[in-house]
Amino acid sequence: MDGTPTEVMVDYVDAHNGRYGVKPICAVLPIAPSTYYEHKAREQDPKRLPERARRDAELKSDGSRVAKWNACDLRQLGVPRQPLRDS
């Protein structure tokens, strides 16, 4: 399974929404209809995401760039790579 449990349940509700509806599915799954609707609203409008989630997304996009920059910088400074430890 990919994603958080909430994302998985929202995907399930999306897949079966046309046949059963949101409320009956949510009555069986451990997810409130309001959680489902809020998740869908956040997909449409990223401004509704919590500040922490927005910051995490920003940091994830910068992460690979920073890691690559750090590795290049350290090699240029003559810092040897860490040897693998036997543990």
C-alpha positions as CSV (number, residue, x, y, z in Angstrom):
1,M,0.0,0.0,0.0
2,D,1.2,3.5,-0.8
3,G,0.4,6.5,1.2
4,T,-0.9,7.1,4.7
5,P,-3.9,5.1,6.0
6,T,-6.1,8.2,5.5
7,E,-5.0,8.5,1.9
8,V,-5.6,4.8,1.3
9,M,-9.1,5.1,2.8
10,V,-9.9,8.2,0.8
11,D,-8.8,6.4,-2.4
12,Y,-11.1,3.5,-1.5
13,V,-14.0,5.8,-0.9
14,D,-13.3,7.5,-4.3
15,A,-13.2,4.1,-6.0
16,H,-16.6,3.0,-4.5
17,N,-18.3,6.4,-4.0
18,G,-20.5,6.1,-7.1
19,R,-22.0,2.8,-6.0
20,Y,-22.4,3.2,-2.3
21,G,-21.9,6.9,-1.4
22,V,-19.5,8.5,1.0
23,K,-21.5,8.2,4.3
24,P,-22.2,4.4,4.1
25,I,-18.6,3.7,3.3
26,C,-17.3,5.9,6.1
27,A,-19.7,4.2,8.5
28,V,-17.8,0.9,7.8
29,L,-14.3,2.3,7.6
30,P,-12.6,4.1,10.5
31,I,-12.8,7.5,8.7
32,A,-15.2,10.3,9.3
33,P,-17.0,11.8,6.3
34,S,-15.7,15.2,7.4
35,T,-12.1,13.8,7.2
36,Y,-12.8,12.5,3.7
37,Y,-14.3,15.8,2.5
38,E,-11.4,17.9,4.1
39,H,-8.9,15.6,2.4
40,K,-10.6,16.2,-0.9
41,A,-10.8,20.0,-0.3
42,R,-7.0,20.0,0.4
43,E,-6.3,18.2,-2.8
44,Q,-8.2,21.0,-4.7
45,D,-6.8,23.9,-2.7
46,P,-3.2,23.4,-1.2
47,K,-3.7,26.6,0.8
48,R,-5.9,24.6,3.1
49,L,-3.0,22.3,4.0
50,P,-1.6,22.8,7.5
51,E,1.5,24.9,7.7
52,R,3.6,21.8,8.7
53,A,2.5,19.9,5.6
54,R,3.3,22.9,3.3
55,R,6.7,23.3,4.9
56,D,7.4,19.5,4.6
57,A,6.6,19.6,0.9
58,E,8.9,22.6,0.4
59,L,11.7,20.9,2.2
60,K,11.3,17.6,0.3
61,S,11.7,19.5,-3.0
62,D,14.9,21.1,-1.7
63,G,16.3,17.9,-0.1
64,S,17.9,16.3,-3.1
65,R,19.4,19.5,-4.2
66,V,20.9,20.2,-0.8
67,A,22.2,16.6,-0.5
68,K,24.0,16.8,-3.8
69,W,25.4,20.2,-3.0
70,N,26.7,19.0,0.4
71,A,28.4,16.0,-1.1
72,C,30.2,18.1,-3.8
73,D,31.2,20.7,-1.3
74,L,32.7,18.2,1.1
75,R,34.7,16.5,-1.6
76,Q,36.1,19.9,-2.8
77,L,37.1,20.7,0.8
78,G,39.0,17.4,1.0
79,V,36.8,15.7,3.5
80,P,37.0,11.9,3.0
81,R,33.9,9.8,2.8
82,Q,32.9,8.0,5.9
83,P,34.0,4.3,5.7
84,L,31.3,1.7,6.2
85,R,31.2,0.4,9.7
86,D,31.0,-3.3,10.6
87,S,28.2,-3.7,13.1
